[in-house]
């Protein structure tokens, strides 16, 4: 049995054991009735959510808020990262503040975002942008700082313009850091949107989640949580496939640059 098949069976066995443990606890009487529903009730709730058109409406709202906020936060973060990564003086001044704010729970900024952007979807988009900004800017800045000096010397040796340096040296060399930052950013954006929807919203998965919790529809709460988690895993799988297509670019660039430097 090869490693991939062994990992698959271990994962499957783990899921079955957890489901059995869940079922045992739900029937044990240790919890109040309905707090830990049976696995069959959760499966029925998942099927009910998937058959409900309202679920797809709320899913679309959450995806819209997450997507717009993530794109805006990523663009701003990349611009900041380019400035911080290429200017040591500015980096020493600003980076400590970014690190300090980045480690602060972003939900404390939610009342300010509500005051600035209102209670509509704009505040949720702003929350997603704020949540995505910090992991992306820190990851990309770190990648730029760690670019081998030989690549920069080769670019200057070929008299590349700033745009050519950006597209042919900086961006390919920070591919891994960029992908890592984007993965963390999209995860944080989703969490940011859900937390904002739970706090105040009239649509979205977070609103749907807190509404079912208030109505004590615990099976539906677990169903929505599982569906959100599955969606995150699907997104992560797609990003991993995209990363596999470009992860070798920096390696090839370093190899070509090193060869050119030696020939010079």
N, C-alpha and C positions, 0 to 999 in steps of 0.2 A: 504494500500500500504506500503510494507516494505521499509527500508532505501535504499537497493541496487537498487530496481526498481525506487524509487524516484530520486536517484542520476543519474540513466541512463536517465530518461526523462528530467531532468534538463540539462544534458550534450547535449542531442539531441536538445532540444529547443534552447540552447545557440548556437550550430552550425548553426541551421536554421536561427536564428536572425542575426548572423554574415554574413551568406551568403546573406541574404536579404539586409543587410546594404551595403555589398560589391557591390551587383548588383545595388542598388540605387545610390551609389556614381559613379559607372562606367557609368551610364546613365545620371548623373546630369549635365555633361559638365563642372564641376569644375576642371577637370584635362585634360592635353593634351591627344589627342587621342592615345590610345595604352598604356599609362602609367598605367592605371588601367583597364585591360581588364575585360570583363564580366565573370561570373562564368562558363558559357557554353564554352567560349573560353579556359579557364583554364582546364576544364574537357577534352576538345578535345586535348589540349597540353599534358596532362597526358597520355591519351590513345596513343598519337603519340610517346611519350617517351618510353612507355612500349612495343610498337610494333617495336621500332628501336633497331637493334642488337648492334649498337654503344653505346647505353645507358648501356647495360649490360657489355660491354667491359670496359667502364669508371667506372662503379660500381665495377667491379672486381678489377681494379687497386686501387681504393680508399680503398676497403675492405682489400686488401693485405697490402697496406702501413699502414693502421690503425692497423691491427691485429699484424703484425710483430713489429711495433713500440710500441704498447701497451704491448705486452708480454715482450719485452726487458726492457721497462721502469718499468713494474711491478716487474720483478725479481730484478733489481737493487734497486728499492725502498724498497722491502721487506728486502734485505740484509742490507741496510742502517738503516731501522727501527729497526731491531733486535739489531744492534750495539748501536743505540741511545737509545732505550728503556731499554736496560740492563746495560748501562754504563752512570751513571749520569754525570760524569766528561766530557766525550766526548759530551754528549747531550748539556750541558751548553755552550760548545765552538762552536759547529757547528749549533745547531738548530736555533739560531737567523739569521744566514746567509741563511739557507734554507727558513725560513719564509719570509725574505726580498726578496729573488729572486723569491720565489713562488708567491708573490703578484705583481710581475712585468709582464706586458704583454709579452708573449713569442715571439710575432712576431718580437720584436726588435733583437732577436737572429738569425732571419732567414738569414740575409746576412752572418753571421759567419758560419752557417750550410751549406750554399751554397758553401762557400769557402773551407770548410773542406770535405764535402761529394759530392760536385758537384751538377749539376742541375737535376740529374736523380731521381729515386724513393728513392734512399738511403737517400737523404736529407729530403724527406717527412717522411720516417720512423724515422729518427732522431728527427724530429720535433714532431712526435706523442709520441716518448719515453720521450722527454723533457716535453711535456705537461702533460703526465700521471704520471710522476715521483712525482711531488710535492704533489698533493692531496693524493696519496697513502702513501708516506712516512710519512706525517704529521698525517694522520688518524690512521695508524697502530702504530706509535710511541706513540700517545696519548692513544691508547687502551692498549699497553703494560705497560705504566706507571700506568694505572688505574687498573691493575690486583690486586685483593684482596691479601694482604700478606699471608692470610691463605692458599691459593693455593700453593704458593711458599714454605711455610713451610712444607706442606704435601708432596710435591715432594722431598724436601731435606730429610724429615723424612723417606721416603721410599728409600732413597739413589739412586735416579734416575740419570742416566747419562745425559750429556748435550743434546744428541739427544732425549732421552726420555722426558726431561724437555720441549724441543722444541715442540715435537709432541703431548705430553699428557697434557701439562700445557699451554704453551704460545699460540700456534696456536688455540686450541679450545676456549680459554678465550678471544681472540681478534677477534672472528668470525664476530661479528656485525661491529666492526671498519674496518675490512678487506673488508667486502662486501660494506660498505659505500665508502671506498677509491677506490675500484675497479669500482664502479658505476660512481663516479666522474671522475676517471681516464680515462675510456673509452669514456665518453662524451667529456673530454678535448682533448683526442687523436683525435677524429673525427674532432673537431673544428680546432685543430692544423694542421691536414692534409689538410683540406679544405682551410685554410688560405694560406698554402704553395702552394697548387695547383693554387689558384687564383693569387698568386704573380708570379709564373713561373712554367709552366708545359705544356706538350703536350698531356696529357691524364688524366683521372680522372674526378670526378663530379665537383670539383672546376674549372678545366679547361673548362668543358662543360658549367658551369654556366657563367663564365666570357666571353666565346666565344659568347653565345647567347645574353648576355647583350650588347656586342660590336656590334652585328648585329641587335640590337633592337628587338629581338624576346622575348618580355616581357612575353607573355603567357608561353613560354617554361621556362623562368627564374622562374616564380612562380610555374610551374609544378615541376621543379627539387627541389626547396625549399620544397614543400609539400612532395615529395617522400623521401627526406632526413629526414624530420621530422617524417614521418611514419616509416621509418626504425629505427630511434632512439627509437621510442615508442615501436616497436616490440622487440628490444633488451632489453629495460628496463623491459618489461613484462616478458621476459624469465629469466632475472636475478632475478626478484622478485619471480618467482616460485622456482628458485634454492635456493634463500635465505630462503624461507619458510621451505625448507627441513632440513636446518642446523641451524636455528636460536635458536633452543632449546638446542643445544649441550652445550654451555657455562653454561646454567642454570642447566642442569643435572650434569655437572662437578663440579660446585660450591656446589651443594647439596651433592654429594658423598664426596667431599673434606671436607666439614663441618662436615659430619657424622664421617669420619675417624679421624678428629682432636679431636672431642669430645670423641670418643672411646679411643684415645691415652691418 
